[in-house]
Amino acid sequence: MTPKKPKIIIVGGGISGSMAALSALSSAAGVSIFTTLPACRSRSAAISEGFNATLDTGGECDTPALHAKETLASGNLLAHRGAVEKMCSAAPALLNYFDRMGVMFERTSDGLIKLIRSTGSSAKRTAVAGLSTGHQIACVLDGKIRELALREHLKLFEGWEFLSLVLDDEGNCRGIAARNLRNGEIKAFASSAVIICAGGFEGIFGAKSTAPLSLGTALAVCYMQGAHLANPEFLAIHPFTIRAADKCRPIGDRLIGMGARVSAEKDTIDISDIDPDWLRRNFSAMMDFYARSTGQDPFETPMKVAPAVYKSLGGLWISEDHATNVPGLYSAGGAACLYHGSGILCGNELLASAHGGDIAGRSSAEYSLDENFADDSATASLLDASRKREEDLNAHAAALDGNENARVIKRELEEALASACLFKKDNAGLKQTQEKIATLKERFARARPADTSQWDNAEIPLMRGIKLEFELASAMVAASISRENKRGAFNTKVSWSFDEPHTSYEHSNS
Amino acid sequence: MNTVTLKIKRQDDPSDLPYWEEFEIEVKEGMTLLGALNAIGENPVTAEGVETKPVVCDSSCLESVCGACAMLINGRVALACNTLVTDLGSPVKIEPMEKFPITRDLKVDRAKMFETMAGASFFSQDDCAGGNNPPLRISPCDQQEYFIFSECIMCGACAEGCPQVNGRTEFPGAFMFARALAQNIHPIGVFEKAKRLDALAGRGGLSDCAGAKVCESVCPKGIPLSEAVARAGWSATANAIRKILR
């Protein structure tokens, strides 16, 4: 029997997912992307920071080694040294790639990419496209992926939600089950490898400066199916955001770099020293929103700011080649934990997503070639069983009949996490949160979906998502509590069990 | 208690008939319209006290960079995440965009926009992987001038406002001009400039724009779309003359 062309499924179509698809394609694998949103509406698009690469067009003798050193220092030496060094050496080529694809990076007077100095870097290293670098990169990748889908080089399943992994008896990943968000149809798809690029779980916190859709649903599913989590207790906090009722809008480190002054209490920002032309060109929408929501002119009165959760730094536990402990399961981008340690260097987020996707795509393709993947009857029965199980779970979620509103429970959970797990953690508060999670779980058993129709139903995914939020919240709280004894040079590893998350430690190899 | 009344046009699925429902929402400080729509989900009961389903709408980033939550607010297209409830008065009339097929409630299907973009190579197609190729040079003046055209968030507001986007023309909306212009000055994008201009000059392209300029006034990113159309027009004309002389 001749081995079939390996098929790789990518969950998530943001920057890391698109990059994984492109690099898997170049390794001659068949690629399918499952995504709920178009790439240009993904969380990647809301990253306003720039892209770090040591092109050194500022002429400051900046090197990848210095970039790696500063990256490791921002993560308190908890990131993987080898992987970080590789990422920093690959950065200039990636930036060059995006530049060639049409991202409108700012230019120096001789037409090269202009680099700016961002927080935590000792050299000018960050390429920016206004205040929407993430959006620009997501857009060009979106265009490229669509063009490839149009020419049938890859399959794009837009509006499909990942439900679970299909695992065989030996625990190898054999595909996924997914649900068409529009008509509710559930289907299982075979593949030789799966790459999770569906983002982190920063959305489960009350005070957040990020997309509320980043709930970590996909990574939580993998965690419950046996993949290990790494460092779920680490969060990146955005120190300066505009507080609004639904979400905190990040005003970006860029303003500080441009000369904005922060008050001693760190609760207001004075922008009167910044060039008004620059502000108007890059920042008018946010200023306008601030002025309307607070009734104050930011040019006259210092802007009121507050800290908020920006990004979950932990995620699936992956090796240097982006493989999880489940054979055939890979991960990249916000869903995985490798490059950031306990803190993130400004401008590294886009780089880590793009580079991580690139590596994950390549190594999953290599794995698939070795694996001699066969699309046989055994796989077909696995897929069938998985589809049935998911249909039952959905039917179960739809049949819940109590008097609790799931959205209220979700909001209370998010508020509890925000109050106990953000800026200041202590064991008493964390223990209280554990109890709160337990009571909310009890209440959730009496919840009822507000909508059980089949067409374009957002409530069933929401109900299933809350269940997963509970698991992530428990993992995070448990990891925070046990971090007390093992500070410093250790990474937390969390594995799922029915009763409570099991935490262990591995020495960091930074 | 400070409340606002939302009058929402709803539809359960594409084949169903639309109906209206009213909701009373308590206004919180700094509440956006999207926040108000989400608040309905926590207590899906209409103003008359009838239990109903949560309102379905698209949303993602909540900071006006993803373009998901465009809808008609008091008859004018805008992003719900960038609209404050306190700026609207009461009642607020909310409808889905009319120029796109409705999937449910306020959610519409904008797949056609993406097809337009992918079909006419509005993005530069670079086959090489970046790597050690020599860096590109773009004049900083060009970058500053054209950057705004690459800021399109594909929300569909320009198409929604445009009187020429209707069943009788194939005009998809002004969004296609913006990205094409930005790509046309890019050192690699310029190789496919002629192809892009041909697409813009063809059916459902430049000639279908009647110059109503609504697109420009409703664009949430403030992209000068009528200027984009004018510039694309000049380039397409020059391109056509060049083709005749060749």
HADDOCK unambig.tbl for C-alpha pairs under 7 A between the chains (distance, minus, plus):
assign (segid A and resid 40 and name CA) (segid B and resid 66 and name CA) 6.29 0.50 0.50
assign (segid A and resid 41 and name CA) (segid B and resid 60 and name CA) 6.58 0.50 0.50
assign (segid A and resid 41 and name CA) (segid B and resid 66 and name CA) 4.33 0.50 0.50
assign (segid A and resid 41 and name CA) (segid B and resid 67 and name CA) 6.86 0.50 0.50
assign (segid A and resid 41 and name CA) (segid B and resid 68 and name CA) 6.71 0.50 0.50
assign (segid A and resid 43 and name CA) (segid B and resid 61 and name CA) 6.61 0.50 0.50
assign (segid A and resid 45 and name CA) (segid B and resid 65 and name CA) 6.91 0.50 0.50
assign (segid A and resid 45 and name CA) (segid B and resid 66 and name CA) 6.65 0.50 0.50
assign (segid A and resid 46 and name CA) (segid B and resid 61 and name CA) 6.36 0.50 0.50
assign (segid A and resid 46 and name CA) (segid B and resid 65 and name CA) 6.18 0.50 0.50
assign (segid A and resid 93 and name CA) (segid B and resid 130 and name CA) 5.43 0.50 0.50
assign (segid A and resid 93 and name CA) (segid B and resid 131 and name CA) 4.34 0.50 0.50
assign (segid A and resid 93 and name CA) (segid B and resid 132 and name CA) 6.59 0.50 0.50
assign (segid A and resid 94 and name CA) (segid B and resid 130 and name CA) 6.43 0.50 0.50
assign (segid A and resid 96 and name CA) (segid B and resid 130 and name CA) 5.02 0.50 0.50
assign (segid A and resid 96 and name CA) (segid B and resid 131 and name CA) 6.84 0.50 0.50
assign (segid A and resid 96 and name CA) (segid B and resid 135 and name CA) 6.67 0.50 0.50
assign (segid A and resid 97 and name CA) (segid B and resid 129 and name CA) 5.79 0.50 0.50
assign (segid A and resid 97 and name CA) (segid B and resid 130 and name CA) 3.84 0.50 0.50
assign (segid A and resid 97 and name CA) (segid B and resid 131 and name CA) 6.97 0.50 0.50
assign (segid A and resid 100 and name CA) (segid B and resid 126 and name CA) 6.45 0.50 0.50
assign (segid A and resid 100 and name CA) (segid B and resid 130 and name CA) 6.95 0.50 0.50
assign (segid A and resid 100 and name CA) (segid B and resid 188 and name CA) 6.56 0.50 0.50
assign (segid A and resid 101 and name CA) (segid B and resid 124 and name CA) 5.52 0.50 0.50
assign (segid A and resid 101 and name CA) (segid B and resid 125 and name CA) 6.49 0.50 0.50
assign (segid A and resid 101 and name CA) (segid B and resid 126 and name CA) 5.78 0.50 0.50
assign (segid A and resid 102 and name CA) (segid B and resid 123 and name CA) 6.90 0.50 0.50
assign (segid A and resid 102 and name CA) (segid B and resid 124 and name CA) 6.02 0.50 0.50
assign (segid A and resid 102 and name CA) (segid B and resid 183 and name CA) 6.57 0.50 0.50
assign (segid A and resid 102 and name CA) (segid B and resid 186 and name CA) 6.56 0.50 0.50
assign (segid A and resid 104 and name CA) (segid B and resid 143 and name CA) 6.62 0.50 0.50
assign (segid A and resid 104 and name CA) (segid B and resid 147 and name CA) 6.15 0.50 0.50
assign (segid A and resid 106 and name CA) (segid B and resid 140 and name CA) 6.97 0.50 0.50
assign (segid A and resid 106 and name CA) (segid B and resid 143 and name CA) 6.56 0.50 0.50
assign (segid A and resid 107 and name CA) (segid B and resid 138 and name CA) 6.96 0.50 0.50
assign (segid A and resid 107 and name CA) (segid B and resid 140 and name CA) 4.93 0.50 0.50
assign (segid A and resid 108 and name CA) (segid B and resid 140 and name CA) 6.33 0.50 0.50
assign (segid A and resid 109 and name CA) (segid B and resid 140 and name CA) 6.06 0.50 0.50
assign (segid A and resid 111 and name CA) (segid B and resid 137 and name CA) 4.45 0.50 0.50
assign (segid A and resid 111 and name CA) (segid B and resid 138 and name CA) 4.65 0.50 0.50
assign (segid A and resid 111 and name CA) (segid B and resid 139 and name CA) 4.86 0.50 0.50
assign (segid A and resid 111 and name CA) (segid B and resid 140 and name CA) 5.93 0.50 0.50
assign (segid A and resid 112 and name CA) (segid B and resid 136 and name CA) 6.72 0.50 0.50
assign (segid A and resid 112 and name CA) (segid B and resid 137 and name CA) 5.27 0.50 0.50
assign (segid A and resid 112 and name CA) (segid B and resid 138 and name CA) 6.81 0.50 0.50
assign (segid A and resid 140 and name CA) (segid B and resid 123 and name CA) 6.40 0.50 0.50
assign (segid A and resid 143 and name CA) (segid B and resid 118 and name CA) 5.96 0.50 0.50
assign (segid A and resid 143 and name CA) (segid B and resid 123 and name CA) 5.95 0.50 0.50
assign (segid A and resid 146 and name CA) (segid B and resid 118 and name CA) 5.86 0.50 0.50
assign (segid A and resid 147 and name CA) (segid B and resid 118 and name CA) 5.17 0.50 0.50
assign (segid A and resid 210 and name CA) (segid B and resid 61 and name CA) 6.95 0.50 0.50
assign (segid A and resid 211 and name CA) (segid B and resid 60 and name CA) 5.89 0.50 0.50
assign (segid A and resid 211 and name CA) (segid B and resid 61 and name CA) 4.53 0.50 0.50
assign (segid A and resid 211 and name CA) (segid B and resid 62 and name CA) 6.67 0.50 0.50
assign (segid A and resid 212 and name CA) (segid B and resid 60 and name CA) 6.93 0.50 0.50
assign (segid A and resid 213 and name CA) (segid B and resid 60 and name CA) 6.30 0.50 0.50
assign (segid A and resid 244 and name CA) (segid B and resid 30 and name CA) 5.19 0.50 0.50
assign (segid A and resid 244 and name CA) (segid B and resid 31 and name CA) 6.78 0.50 0.50
assign (segid A and resid 245 and name CA) (segid B and resid 28 and name CA) 6.78 0.50 0.50
assign (segid A and resid 245 and name CA) (segid B and resid 29 and name CA) 6.38 0.50 0.50
assign (segid A and resid 245 and name CA) (segid B and resid 30 and name CA) 5.37 0.50 0.50
assign (segid A and resid 245 and name CA) (segid B and resid 31 and name CA) 5.10 0.50 0.50
assign (segid A and resid 246 and name CA) (segid B and resid 31 and name CA) 6.79 0.50 0.50
assign (segid A and resid 246 and name CA) (segid B and resid 35 and name CA) 5.64 0.50 0.50
assign (segid A and resid 249 and name CA) (segid B and resid 63 and name CA) 6.50 0.50 0.50
assign (segid A and resid 293 and name CA) (segid B and resid 30 and name CA) 5.11 0.50 0.50
assign (segid A and resid 293 and name CA) (segid B and resid 84 and name CA) 6.98 0.50 0.50
assign (segid A and resid 405 and name CA) (segid B and resid 42 and name CA) 6.42 0.50 0.50
assign (segid A and resid 407 and name CA) (segid B and resid 41 and name CA) 6.78 0.50 0.50
assign (segid A and resid 407 and name CA) (segid B and resid 42 and name CA) 5.43 0.50 0.50
assign (segid A and resid 408 and name CA) (segid B and resid 42 and name CA) 5.72 0.50 0.50
assign (segid A and resid 450 and name CA) (segid B and resid 53 and name CA) 5.81 0.50 0.50
assign (segid A and resid 450 and name CA) (segid B and resid 54 and name CA) 6.74 0.50 0.50
assign (segid A and resid 451 and name CA) (segid B and resid 53 and name CA) 5.54 0.50 0.50
assign (segid A and resid 455 and name CA) (segid B and resid 13 and name CA) 6.72 0.50 0.50
assign (segid A and resid 456 and name CA) (segid B and resid 104 and name CA) 6.77 0.50 0.50
